[in-house]
């Protein structure tokens, strides 16, 4: 170990993509572990993800920061900021002013790493971030740059192959459940109220399903007072829609209409990617242009799945008022919970050990190795992993709320 430590003199850290309840904690753990196991290794943090790397903007981790590293575990967000930058999307990088016309962003990034004397780059992000890291690692290898890239998997969607559990996803589900515990009380403000809870998840319904399961566990601990109309049925979930499962709108409307007539309210959990292809087709048929990000993904805030569900089901259920609430930004900006902290810490320790050995890849629980914490080759990392709708916990959820299980559908990536 000591021999390998000497070869690593400086490491860089960056966070990228959307937020997740793990970024601040991951940075804190990495700094703390390096300080304790390889104190002579210098650390810098690039500001704003790959954008900061391209611009050469970084923060030196001082002794004072090292002493407070574990205080970062108490915070959500990223103390070094994020951005969505794809190094292979040259036109977008030029448009943003990150590189000049004619420059190769990967070359600019590589040159900056060499200029900064970085031996190891730690990337903390989702599939897009780690795909970009994979592209960069391949570029470095092709051009004989002596640098190791070690990624950590961050996404509340929990949809990265072959990662069993992405960092921050457990916390996001827990926070989404707490969010809806307050929102659901709005049913008492208006008769025939339809409440749509839109949960993040472009291609994967894991977060929607897990948030729903966590929310119903919260209901288990609440002392309802049926005599005053404070019944569990009014605060329960009545439908859950995810991208991986088809459903019959007409049959569902009939089922939910009966609930509306009986309970005077209906509560629906829907993933932001549910029916998104159909909605985009409708928009484009009307001549509307769907905005896309640097990675080519449709901007889901513009597609507005929750609003689409609210309008159609509101009409079919005869709702007097429809309320659409999105928990994503609330959930993803939270500080990591105990379960996530344990996983983040384990991944950070593995990341540092791998970095000191010069072993690059993404640190995660490898599903192909029985969930063992491993260094996973970048070329095995891929986004869009679907939720298993046949999983016992999801089947149990649908049965509990009286929703028929739909057929499995293939989600476009």
C-alpha positions as CSV (number, residue, x, y, z in Angstrom):
1,X,0.0,0.0,0.0
2,X,2.7,2.5,1.0
3,X,4.4,2.1,-2.4
4,X,1.2,2.8,-4.3
5,X,0.4,5.8,-2.1
6,X,3.6,7.5,-3.2
7,X,2.6,7.4,-6.8
8,X,-0.5,9.5,-6.1
9,X,0.4,13.0,-5.2
10,X,-2.8,14.9,-6.1
11,X,-6.5,14.0,-6.6
12,X,-9.3,16.0,-8.1
13,X,-13.0,15.7,-7.2
14,X,-16.0,16.8,-9.1
15,X,-19.8,16.3,-8.9
16,X,-22.1,16.5,-11.9
17,X,-25.6,16.1,-13.2
18,X,-28.7,16.6,-11.0
19,X,-28.6,16.6,-7.2
20,X,-28.9,13.6,-5.0
21,X,-28.7,13.1,-1.2
22,X,-25.1,11.9,-1.4
23,X,-23.0,14.5,-3.0
24,X,-21.9,16.5,0.0
25,X,-21.4,13.3,2.1
26,X,-19.4,11.6,-0.7
27,X,-17.0,14.6,-0.9
28,X,-16.7,14.7,2.9
29,X,-15.9,11.0,3.2
30,X,-13.3,11.2,0.4
31,X,-11.5,14.1,1.9
32,X,-11.6,12.5,5.4
33,X,-10.4,9.1,4.2
34,X,-7.5,10.5,2.2
35,X,-6.6,12.7,5.2
36,X,-6.4,9.6,7.4
37,X,-4.9,7.1,5.1
38,X,-2.8,9.2,2.7
39,X,-2.4,12.6,4.4
40,X,0.3,13.8,2.0
41,X,-2.0,13.5,-1.0
42,X,-3.2,16.9,-2.2
43,X,-6.9,17.4,-3.0
44,X,-8.6,19.9,-5.2
45,X,-12.3,20.2,-6.1
46,X,-13.4,21.4,-9.5
47,X,-16.2,23.9,-9.3
48,X,-19.4,23.2,-11.2
49,X,-18.5,19.7,-12.4
50,X,-17.0,19.2,-15.9
51,X,-17.7,22.9,-16.6
52,X,-15.2,23.8,-13.8
53,X,-12.7,21.3,-15.2
54,X,-12.9,22.8,-18.6
55,X,-12.5,26.4,-17.2
56,X,-9.7,25.4,-14.8
57,X,-11.8,26.5,-11.8
58,X,-10.9,24.6,-8.6
59,X,-10.8,24.9,-4.9
60,X,-7.8,23.7,-2.9
61,X,-8.7,21.5,0.1
62,X,-7.0,23.2,3.0
63,X,-6.1,21.7,6.4
64,X,-9.1,23.7,7.8
65,X,-11.4,22.0,5.3
66,X,-10.0,18.6,6.1
67,X,-10.7,19.1,9.8
68,X,-14.4,19.8,8.9
69,X,-14.7,17.2,6.2
70,X,-17.2,15.1,8.1
71,X,-19.5,18.1,8.7
72,X,-20.4,17.8,5.0
73,X,-22.3,14.7,5.9
74,X,-25.0,16.9,7.5
75,X,-25.8,18.8,4.2
76,X,-27.6,18.1,1.0
77,X,-26.7,19.5,-2.4
78,X,-23.1,19.8,-3.5
79,X,-20.7,22.3,-1.8
80,X,-18.7,22.4,-5.1
81,X,-21.7,22.8,-7.4
82,X,-22.9,20.8,-10.3
83,X,-23.5,21.2,-14.1
84,X,-24.8,19.1,-16.9
85,X,-21.9,19.0,-19.4
86,X,-21.2,16.3,-22.0
87,X,-17.6,16.4,-23.0
88,X,-18.3,14.8,-26.4
89,X,-21.0,17.3,-27.2
90,X,-18.6,19.8,-28.8
91,X,-21.2,22.2,-30.1
92,X,-22.9,22.5,-26.6
93,X,-19.5,23.1,-24.9
94,X,-18.7,25.8,-27.5
95,X,-22.1,27.4,-27.1
96,X,-21.7,27.6,-23.4
97,X,-18.3,29.2,-23.8
98,X,-16.5,26.3,-22.0
99,X,-14.2,25.8,-25.0
100,X,-13.3,27.8,-28.1
101,X,-14.3,26.9,-31.6
102,X,-12.1,24.2,-33.0
103,X,-11.1,22.8,-29.5
104,X,-11.8,19.3,-28.4
105,X,-13.4,19.4,-24.9
106,X,-11.8,16.1,-23.9
107,X,-8.4,17.4,-24.9
108,X,-9.1,20.6,-23.0
109,X,-10.1,18.6,-19.9
110,X,-7.1,16.3,-20.2
111,X,-4.7,19.2,-20.6
112,X,-6.2,20.9,-17.5
113,X,-5.8,17.8,-15.4
114,X,-2.2,17.6,-16.5
115,X,-1.7,21.3,-15.8
116,X,-3.1,20.8,-12.3
117,X,-0.9,17.8,-11.7
118,X,-3.9,15.6,-11.0
119,X,-3.1,11.8,-10.7
120,X,-6.7,10.7,-9.8
121,X,-10.0,12.2,-10.7
122,X,-13.0,11.2,-8.6
123,X,-16.4,11.8,-10.4
124,X,-19.6,11.6,-8.4
125,X,-22.7,11.4,-10.6
126,X,-25.2,9.3,-12.4
127,X,-25.0,7.4,-15.6
128,X,-24.4,10.5,-17.7
129,X,-21.6,11.7,-15.4
130,X,-19.9,8.3,-15.4
131,X,-20.4,7.8,-19.1
132,X,-18.6,11.1,-19.6
133,X,-16.0,9.9,-17.2
134,X,-15.7,6.7,-19.2
135,X,-15.3,8.7,-22.4
136,X,-12.6,10.8,-20.7
137,X,-10.8,7.8,-19.3
138,X,-10.7,6.2,-22.7
139,X,-9.4,9.4,-24.3
140,X,-6.7,9.6,-21.6
141,X,-5.6,6.1,-22.3
142,X,-5.6,6.5,-26.0
143,X,-3.4,9.6,-25.6
144,X,-1.1,8.1,-23.0
145,X,-2.2,10.4,-20.1
146,X,-1.2,8.9,-16.8
147,X,-4.3,9.5,-14.8
148,X,-6.9,7.3,-13.0
149,X,-10.6,8.0,-13.1
150,X,-12.7,6.6,-10.2
151,X,-16.4,7.2,-10.2
152,X,-19.1,6.9,-7.6
153,X,-22.8,6.2,-8.6
154,X,-25.3,9.0,-7.8
155,X,-28.9,8.9,-9.0
156,X,-32.1,8.9,-7.1
157,X,-33.7,7.0,-10.0
158,X,-31.6,3.9,-9.0
159,X,-31.4,3.1,-12.7
160,X,-27.8,2.4,-13.5
161,X,-26.5,-1.0,-14.8
162,X,-25.1,-3.0,-13.1
163,X,-25.3,-1.0,-9.9
164,X,-27.6,-2.6,-7.3
165,X,-28.2,0.5,-5.2
166,X,-27.3,4.0,-6.3
167,X,-26.1,6.5,-3.7
168,X,-28.9,8.8,-2.3
169,X,-31.9,6.8,-3.7
170,X,-33.0,5.5,-0.3
171,X,-33.0,9.0,1.2
172,X,-34.9,10.5,-1.8
173,X,-37.7,7.9,-1.3
174,X,-37.9,8.6,2.4
175,X,-38.0,12.4,1.9
176,X,-40.6,12.0,-0.9
177,X,-42.8,10.1,1.5
178,X,-42.5,12.9,4.1
179,X,-43.3,15.5,1.5
180,X,-46.6,13.7,0.5
181,X,-47.5,13.2,4.2
182,X,-48.1,17.0,4.3
183,X,-49.5,17.5,0.8
184,X,-52.1,14.8,1.1
185,X,-53.9,16.9,3.8
186,X,-55.0,19.3,1.0
187,X,-57.8,16.8,0.2
188,X,-59.6,18.4,3.2
189,X,-59.5,21.9,1.6
190,X,-61.9,21.0,-1.3
191,X,-64.5,18.4,-2.2
192,X,-63.7,15.9,-5.0
193,X,-60.0,16.6,-4.8
194,X,-57.6,14.8,-7.1
195,X,-54.0,15.0,-5.9
196,X,-51.2,14.0,-8.3
197,X,-47.8,13.3,-6.7
198,X,-45.2,13.4,-9.5
199,X,-42.0,11.6,-8.5
200,X,-38.6,11.8,-10.4
201,X,-37.7,8.9,-12.6
202,X,-37.3,9.3,-16.4
203,X,-37.0,5.6,-17.4
204,X,-37.3,3.9,-14.1
205,X,-40.2,3.7,-11.6
206,X,-38.1,2.5,-8.7
207,X,-38.2,5.8,-6.8
208,X,-42.0,6.2,-7.4
209,X,-42.7,2.7,-6.1
210,X,-40.2,3.0,-3.2
211,X,-41.6,6.4,-2.2
212,X,-45.1,5.0,-2.2
213,X,-44.1,2.0,0.0
214,X,-42.3,4.4,2.4
215,X,-45.3,6.6,2.6
216,X,-47.7,3.8,3.4
217,X,-45.3,2.8,6.2
218,X,-45.7,6.3,7.6
219,X,-49.5,5.8,7.5
220,X,-49.1,2.6,9.5
221,X,-47.8,4.7,12.4
222,X,-50.5,7.4,12.3
223,X,-53.3,7.3,14.9
224,X,-56.4,7.9,12.7
225,X,-59.7,9.1,14.2
226,X,-62.4,7.6,11.9
227,X,-65.3,9.2,13.9
228,X,-64.2,12.6,12.7
229,X,-63.6,11.5,9.2
230,X,-59.9,11.2,9.7
231,X,-59.7,7.9,7.9
232,X,-56.7,6.2,6.4
233,X,-58.5,5.6,3.2
234,X,-58.6,9.3,2.4
235,X,-54.9,9.7,2.9
236,X,-53.9,6.4,1.3
237,X,-52.5,6.0,-2.2
238,X,-55.1,4.9,-4.8
239,X,-52.9,4.4,-7.9
240,X,-49.2,4.2,-8.8
241,X,-48.1,4.6,-12.4
242,X,-44.5,3.8,-13.5
243,X,-42.8,3.8,-17.0
244,X,-42.4,0.0,-17.0
245,X,-46.0,-0.9,-16.5
246,X,-48.9,-0.4,-18.9
247,X,-52.4,0.4,-17.7
248,X,-55.9,0.7,-19.1
249,X,-56.9,4.4,-18.7
250,X,-60.6,3.7,-19.1
251,X,-60.7,0.8,-16.6
252,X,-58.5,2.8,-14.2
253,X,-60.8,5.9,-14.5
254,X,-63.8,3.7,-13.6
255,X,-62.0,2.2,-10.6
256,X,-60.8,5.6,-9.4
257,X,-64.2,7.2,-10.0
258,X,-65.7,4.8,-7.5
259,X,-63.0,5.8,-5.0
260,X,-63.7,9.5,-5.6
261,X,-67.4,9.0,-5.1
262,X,-66.8,7.1,-1.9
263,X,-63.9,9.0,-0.3
264,X,-64.4,12.5,-2.0
265,X,-60.7,12.4,-3.0
266,X,-58.1,10.4,-5.1
267,X,-54.4,10.3,-4.5
268,X,-52.1,9.2,-7.4
269,X,-48.3,8.6,-7.5
270,X,-46.8,8.9,-10.9
271,X,-43.2,8.7,-12.2
272,X,-42.2,11.7,-14.3
273,X,-41.4,9.4,-17.1
274,X,-44.7,7.5,-17.2
275,X,-46.4,7.8,-20.6
276,X,-43.8,10.4,-21.6
277,X,-43.3,9.0,-25.1
278,X,-47.1,9.3,-25.8
279,X,-47.1,12.9,-24.4
280,X,-44.1,13.9,-26.5
281,X,-45.9,12.5,-29.6
282,X,-48.9,14.6,-28.8
283,X,-46.8,17.7,-28.3
284,X,-44.9,17.2,-31.6
285,X,-48.2,16.4,-33.4
286,X,-49.4,19.9,-32.3
287,X,-46.2,21.3,-33.8
288,X,-44.5,21.9,-30.4
289,X,-40.8,21.5,-30.1
290,X,-39.7,19.5,-27.1
291,X,-36.6,21.1,-25.5
292,X,-33.7,18.7,-24.8
293,X,-30.6,18.8,-22.6
294,X,-26.9,18.4,-23.6
295,X,-27.3,14.6,-23.5
296,X,-30.3,14.6,-25.8
297,X,-32.9,13.8,-23.1
298,X,-36.3,15.5,-23.3
299,X,-36.7,18.2,-20.7
300,X,-39.3,16.6,-18.5
301,X,-40.2,19.8,-16.8
302,X,-41.4,21.0,-20.2
303,X,-43.2,17.7,-20.9
304,X,-45.0,18.0,-17.5
305,X,-46.3,14.4,-17.0
306,X,-48.0,15.3,-13.7
307,X,-50.0,18.0,-15.5
308,X,-51.0,15.7,-18.3
309,X,-52.2,13.0,-15.8
310,X,-54.0,15.7,-13.7
311,X,-55.9,17.1,-16.7
312,X,-57.0,13.8,-18.1
313,X,-57.9,12.0,-14.9
314,X,-59.4,15.2,-13.4
315,X,-61.9,15.2,-16.3
316,X,-62.6,11.4,-16.1
317,X,-63.1,11.4,-12.4
318,X,-65.2,14.5,-12.2
319,X,-62.7,16.2,-9.9
320,X,-63.7,19.6,-8.7
321,X,-60.1,20.6,-8.1
322,X,-56.8,19.0,-9.2
323,X,-53.5,19.6,-7.4
324,X,-50.2,18.5,-8.9
325,X,-47.3,18.4,-6.6
326,X,-43.7,17.4,-7.4
327,X,-41.4,16.2,-4.7
328,X,-38.2,15.8,-6.8
329,X,-36.4,19.0,-5.9
330,X,-37.4,18.7,-2.2
331,X,-36.2,15.1,-2.1
332,X,-33.0,15.2,-4.1
333,X,-31.6,18.2,-2.1
334,X,-31.8,16.4,1.3
335,X,-28.9,15.3,3.4
336,X,-28.2,11.6,3.3
337,X,-30.0,9.3,5.8
338,X,-28.3,6.7,7.9
339,X,-28.7,3.9,5.3
340,X,-27.2,6.0,2.5
341,X,-24.4,7.3,4.7
342,X,-23.3,3.7,5.4
343,X,-23.3,2.9,1.7
344,X,-21.6,6.2,0.7
345,X,-18.9,5.6,3.3
346,X,-18.2,2.1,2.1
347,X,-18.0,3.3,-1.5
348,X,-15.7,6.1,-0.6
349,X,-13.3,3.8,1.2
350,X,-13.3,1.5,-1.8
351,X,-12.8,4.5,-4.1
352,X,-9.7,5.7,-2.2
353,X,-8.2,2.3,-2.0
354,X,-8.7,1.7,-5.7
355,X,-7.3,5.2,-6.6
356,X,-4.2,4.5,-4.6
357,X,-3.7,1.2,-6.6
358,X,-4.2,3.0,-9.9
359,X,-7.4,1.0,-10.6
360,X,-10.1,3.0,-12.4
361,X,-13.8,2.3,-12.8
362,X,-17.1,3.0,-10.9
363,X,-17.4,1.9,-7.3
364,X,-20.7,0.1,-6.6
365,X,-22.6,-3.0,-5.6
366,X,-22.2,-5.1,-8.7
367,X,-25.4,-7.0,-9.4
368,X,-23.5,-9.5,-11.6
369,X,-21.4,-10.4,-8.5
370,X,-24.2,-10.8,-6.0
371,X,-24.2,-7.2,-5.0
372,X,-20.6,-7.2,-3.9
373,X,-18.9,-3.8,-3.6
374,X,-16.6,-3.7,-6.6
375,X,-14.7,-1.6,-9.0
376,X,-16.8,-1.8,-12.1
377,X,-15.3,-1.2,-15.5
378,X,-16.6,2.0,-17.2
379,X,-17.7,0.1,-20.3
380,X,-20.2,-1.8,-18.2
381,X,-21.9,1.3,-16.9
382,X,-25.2,2.1,-18.6
383,X,-28.3,4.1,-17.6
384,X,-32.0,3.3,-18.0
385,X,-32.1,0.2,-15.9
386,X,-35.8,-0.6,-15.4
387,X,-37.6,-1.4,-12.2
388,X,-38.6,-5.0,-11.7
389,X,-42.4,-4.7,-11.7
390,X,-42.6,-8.4,-10.6
391,X,-40.6,-7.6,-7.4
392,X,-42.6,-8.9,-4.3
393,X,-42.7,-5.5,-2.7
394,X,-44.2,-3.8,-5.7
395,X,-46.7,-6.6,-6.3
396,X,-47.7,-6.3,-2.6
397,X,-48.1,-2.5,-3.0
398,X,-50.5,-2.8,-5.9
399,X,-52.5,-5.5,-4.2
400,X,-52.8,-3.4,-1.0
401,X,-54.2,-0.4,-2.9
402,X,-56.5,-2.5,-5.2
403,X,-54.8,-1.7,-8.4
404,X,-54.6,-4.3,-11.2
405,X,-51.1,-5.1,-12.3
406,X,-50.5,-4.0,-15.9
407,X,-48.3,-5.7,-18.5
408,X,-44.6,-5.0,-18.7
409,X,-43.6,-2.4,-21.3
410,X,-40.2,-1.7,-22.7
411,X,-39.0,1.8,-21.9
412,X,-37.2,3.7,-24.6
413,X,-33.8,5.1,-23.5
